[in-house]
Amino acid sequence: MRLRPGREALIGPGVGKQAKPGKWTKIGDETTRRAKAAAPQDWRIKVIMRKLLPGLLALVGLLGLASGAWSQQDVRITDVRVGFSKGNDDFFKVGAWVPVTVDIEVLDQDFSGQLYVEAADGDGVRSVYILPEQPGVFVSRSEKTRSFMSYIKIGSSNGDVDVTIRGMYGTRYVERVFRYPEQRVPFTPVMALPHRTTMVLGIGLPKGLELTSNDLAAQNPMAEGGMRVAFQTELAKLPEHWFGYESVDVVILPTGGNWQGSIVQQLMLDAKRREALEQWVRLGGHLVVSVSGNAAMVANPRSFPLEPLLPAEIEAESTVKVDRLGGIRDMVRQLQADRRVTKDDV
């Protein structure tokens, strides 16, 4: 028998006197080198495919597992935000109550159940905040995704938050857990602020507020007495209870621009969220209302129910437009000066 050209380096099982049954015998390095050099291109491709095949099979297996994991995650928590945000950053004060926004997604069935948020307090004791049984958590298969708000108090700067949903997905009982910030999208910073950091929350996008934060950028915002600015442009992510604002020192409420459909108008029409902000102000929170072309709307308690909280009556005919919120800068500086000596220091 004569081997094919390029196969002289290998002798198959039972071929040749020196061959051992069931094994391949290499004749010599030089012969092997020449045999590989003279091997047909399709033979080389087969060798390459033989080496790649295990990796390809492993990849297919992983994709299968991922597909199976999603099929099991027919209801899941897609994201959790703690505190108040600026882009992808989350800000919250250590030791203060903060809102927790939870996004839940369903695949092809309705989900009805309970939402639990758990974290360790300042003494290291795990505390759980549970949404009331009614209305609880409900996501219909027609809407697919829905956001829910809860609250928690985090006792340390490196504290984690466990968010759990339990309930019925169709006819099956399910339980899902989301660990924050471990399971958040990569490159989404979490800023646990010292208690004395001045937290400014802009509802909507107040003009000039970023300039004010840049004026104070010379100081370390993470240090005691620093400042942080966050924004909230979605009504559904504003607290429904006053203690959700506990980590906020100043709320900026801009009323300029289009009144119809604005977040300010939505807030005024949402009794629960409006009353939460009002109660926070009555308990000592600082509210700054910027008045522009909608001065007449703000001056009317029917369109702006927070009008009685304002320290002065607004005269719509005598408003003056400014491009800079210098008054906020002065207020923040005064707040920071007041925080240097508190009742805790006496």
N, C-alpha and C positions, 0 to 999 in steps of 0.2 A: 504494500500500500504506500502511496506517495502523498505526503502532506501538501496542502495547497500552498502557493507562494505566500510567504510572510507568516506561516504558522509553524515553521520549523522549530521555533523556540519552545513549543509546547507539545507534549506527547500525551494523548488521552489515556483514560483508564484501559488497561489491557493491551496497549499498543507499545511495542518495543520490549526487549527482554528485561530492561532495568525498571520498567514501570511497575509500580505497586497498585494493586486493585483499589479503585475508588479514589485515587489521588492524582494530582497533576504534578509532573516533575519538571523543574527548570533545568535546562541543559547547561547554560553558561551565561554570564553577564553580557559578554560581547555578542554572542549569538542572539540573545534577547534584545539587545539594543538594535541590532540590524533588523531583526524581525519586526520590531515596532515601527522602525523607520519605513520599512517596505510594506507595512500593513495597509490594506485598502481603507479609504476614508470612512466607509460605512461601518467598518469594524471599530474604528476609533470612536465614532458616534455612539455605538453600542456600549463601549466601555464607559464613556462619559455619562450616558443615561443610567448605566448600572450604578454609578457613584451618586448621581443626583436623585435617583428614585426613592431611597429611604427618606431624604429630606422632603421631597414632594409629598410623599405619603403622610409624613408627620404634619406638614402644613395643612393638608386636607383634613387630617384628624382634628387639628386645632380649630379649623373653621367649622367643622361639624360640632365640636363641643360648644363653640361660641353660639352657633345656631340653636343648639339644644338649650343652652343657658337662657337665650332670649325667649325660647318657647316656654321655659319654666317661669321666666320673669314676665308673665302675662299682665301683671300689674307691678309697677315699680315706682320708686322715688327717683326722679330724674335729676333734681337739684335741690339744694338747701342754701339759703342765704340767712346769715345771722347779723343782726344789728342793721346799720344803714350803709348804703353803698355809694361808691364813686367809681363808675365803670365796673371793672371786675373786682375791685377792692371792697372788702367788708370791714366796717368799723364798729366796734362796740367797746363799752367801758367795763372794766373788770368790777364785779360786785354790784352791777346795776341791772335792772330788768331791761331786756331788749327784745324786739320782735324777731320771730323766726318765720321765714317764708318757705313753705314746702310745696314743690311742684310734683304732682302725682299723675302718672300716665297709665292708661289701660289699653289693652290690645283689642279684644272683641266682646268683652262682657262688662256689665256694670259692676262697680265696686262700692260697697257700703261698709263702713267700719269706724274705727277710732284712731286718733292720732296722738302719739305720746312723744314728748320731748324731754330728754334726761341729760343732766350735767351735774358736776360736783360744785357745791357752793364754797365759800371761803374757808369753811372748816373741813372740807374734804368729804362732806356728806352728800351722797347722790340724791338729787331732788328731781321729781317728775312733774311736768305740767301736762295735764290731760284736757283736751277740748271737751266741752260738755257733751253728754250723750246725745242730746238733741241740739242742733241738727247733726252733729258729728261730721264725718267725712263721707261725701258721696261724689263719685265721678261716673258719668254715664258714658257708654260706648260711643254715643253720637258726638260728644264734645272731646273725647280722647284725653285731653290734658286739662288740669285745673289746679289753681294755686290756693293754698290754705295758710292762714296765719296762726301762729302760736306764740308763746313767750317763754323765756328762760333767763335765769340769772347765773352767770358764769363766774366762778370764784377765783380763777387764776388766768394768767396770760397765755398759758399753754394748755388750758383746759379744752377737752373735746366735748362734742355734743352728739348724742345718739338719738336719732329720729326713727320711730317705729310706727308702722301702720298694721293694724290687725282687723280682720273682718271677712266679709263674704265677697268672693269674686265669682259672680254667677251663683252656682250652687256649692262652690268649694270654699272652705276656710283657708285663708292665706295669712302669712306674716312676712313683712319685709322690713329690713333695717338699713338705714343709711348713716354712716359714720362721718361726721363733720369735724375737721376739714379734710380728713384722709381721702374721702371719695369724691371730693369736688374736682371740677375740671382743672387740669394742670395750669400753672401760671396764674392762679387766682389768689392773690395775697389776702391774708387775714390779719387785721390790725387790732390787737387787744390794747386799748389805750389806758394809760394811768388814770386814776379816778379824777385827778385835778386837771386833766386836759380839757380845754374848752371845745365843746362839740357844737358846730353850727350846721343846721340842717336846712337846705333850700328846698322848698316844695315847688316843683317845676324847675325852671332854669333862670333864677334871678340874674338880671344883668348887672355886671360889676362885682359880683361876689367873688369870682376867681381873682380879680385884681386885688381885692382886699386880702385874700389868703396869701398872695404873692408878697404883699407888703410885710407880712409877718413871717415870711419864709426864712428869715435870718436866724430865727430861733428853732431849736429842735422840736418838731411837732410831737415827737414821741416822749419828750421829757415832761416832767411835772410843769404845768403852766403853759404847755404848748397849745397849738390849735389845729383842728382838723375840720374840713368842710366836706359834707356829703350831700347828695341830691336824691330826691325821689320824684319821679315823673309819672308814676302810676298810682292812681288812687287806691287800688286794691292792696298795695304794699304799705299803706299808712296804718298806724296802730288803731285798733278799735277800742282800746282801753287807755286811760291816761298814763298808767305806769309804763306803757310801751315807749314813752318819751323820756323815761327817767335818765337815760344817759345823754340826753340832749340839753344844752344850755340855752341856745338861741334858735328859734325857728324863723326863717325868712319866708314871707308869703307875698309874692309879687302879683299884683292885680292888673298890670298893664297888658297890652296886646289885645287879642280877641277874647271877649268875655264869654261869648257863647261857646259851650263845649270845652272850655278851659278846665284845668285841674282845680282851679280855685272855685269855679262854679260847681263842679262835681262835688267838691268837698263841702260846699255850703248846702248842697241838696242831700248829702249823706248824713243823716242825723246822728248815727252812731259814731262815725269818725269825727264829725264836727264837735260833738259833745266831749269826746276824748281830748281833743286839742284845747277846748275851752276849759275843761276841768284842770288840765295841766297848767294853763296860764293862771288860773285862780289859785293854784297851789304854789305859785312862785316862778313859773316858767316865763321866759322872755320871748315875746312875739313881736316881730318887726313886719309891718305891713307897708309895702311900697304902693303908692297911689299915683296913677298916671291918667291916661285918657278915660279910665273907668271910675273916676272919682265919684260921679253921681251914683254909680252902682254900689260903691263901698259905703257911701254916706247913707244909704237906705237900708235899715235893718231887715227889710223883707228880702232883699237880694243878697245882703251880707249880714247874716245873723250874729256875727262876731262884733258888729259895730259897737254895741254897748261896752265892750272891753277896751275900746280905744280911749286913750287919755284925753282926747280932744275931739270936738266935732269937725268934720271935714267940710270945707267950703269948696264945692266943685269948681267954682269960677276962678279961684285964686291958686290953683295948683301950679307948681313949677317943675319942669322936667330936668333931671340931672343924670349924668352918665356914670356917676361914681357913688357908691354907697359908703361915703366917709363916716356917716353916723354909726354904721355897724362896726367899723374899725375902732371908733372911740368907745363903743359899748363893750366890745371884746376886751380892749385894754383895761377898762375899768373892772370888768369881771375878773380878769387875771390878777389885777392888783388886790381885789377883795379876797381872792383865794389864797393869797400869801399868808393871811392870818385868818383862821377860821375858829369856830368854837371848839374844834377838836384839838387845836394847838394851845388853847388857853389852859 
